[in-house]
Amino acid sequence: MEREKRRLLDVEKLSISFGGLKAVDEVTFSVCEGEVVSIIGPNGAGKTTIFNLLTGIYKCSGGTIVFNGEAIQNKTPQEIVKAGISRTFQNIRLFREMRVIENVLAGMHINTDYGFIDLLFRTRKYKKIELEKTQKAIEILDSIGLSDKISDYPSNLPYGDQRRLEIARAIATEAKIIILDEPAAGMNPQESEDLLLFIKSLVLKGYTILLIEHDMSVVMNVSDRIYVIDHGKKVAEGLPEEIANNKLVIEAYLGKEVDNCA
């Protein structure tokens, strides 16, 4: 008998309003350890707003976010990253003036164990920790197939590799959940297929993924469960095959069926 997966993230009645408009309206969902959970919906449905609430960019006006047993709603982005949630963005946000390995090292600095004096005087502790971080960064890049690009600048990488690098930086924070905001945006079909395989490889390595994605071939082939958001509300949840045949989901994307069409 398969052991029941532990709930890692519990979101209950999450809400936020902008100027009287409820952008997210009492949305409830959960993510279990080792799952890929997708949040889908039409443009403007409130998906990225949910991610911004989860990662502390926005402050919620109602509801709770419990991660790994701890309430984290309205904590700062830095506190949430240290707790174990890291994200990528719809528009790639890499440090263009820094090399590939330096981008990964930047993700590690949220958990740096040395102080200002160690940094200032380049103490033995500083050198030891920096060496360990560099070795770990090389291991991460090797595990995602970018070890041969360590000294390159992000702008010299193919688009798909830039996405991988952004995910590598999220991994470097020692995240328990990696939040991916439309990682297939701007990708061609082959790059999307490569991304699909890459996400599956992350799960095999023990990562938990929360995903927003418009590419339904990626969503349907990688998700354990799917939540559907429309106009800030959750309108459906279920397995990929259930969502694909859900009338409310079809209406959310295509509009309500019009009777007696010519």
CORGI-V535911 format. One line per field, one symbol per residue. ss: DSSP state (A for helix, B for strand, O for the rest). phi: phi as a letter, one per 30 degrees, with the letter a starting at -180 (. if undefined). Layout:
ss->???
phi->???
//
This chain:
ss->OOOOOOBBBBBBBBBBBBOOBBBBBBBBBBBBOOOBBBBBOOOOOOAAAAAAAAOOOOOOOBBBBBBOOBBOOOOOAAAAAAAOBBBOOOOOOOOOOOBAAAAAAAAAAAAOOOOAAAAAAOOAAAAAAAAAAAAAAAAAAAAOOOAAAOOOBAAAOOAAAAAAAAAAAAAAOOOOBBBBBOOOOOOOAAAAAAAAAAAAAAAAOOOBBBBBOOOAAAAAAAOOBBBBBBOOBBBBBBOAAAAAOOAAAAAAAAOOOOOOOO
phi->.ddddddcbbcbhdbabbhicddbbhdbabbceicccccbldeidjdddeddddcidccdcajbbcchibdbeiddeddddddkcbbcbecebcdddcdeddddddddddcdcccddeddchdededddddddddddddddddcicddcecdcedddeeddddedddddddddidcbcccchddeicdeddddddedddddddddjdcbcbcacddddedccddbbcccbhicdcaaldeddddcddddddddciddcdhdd
//
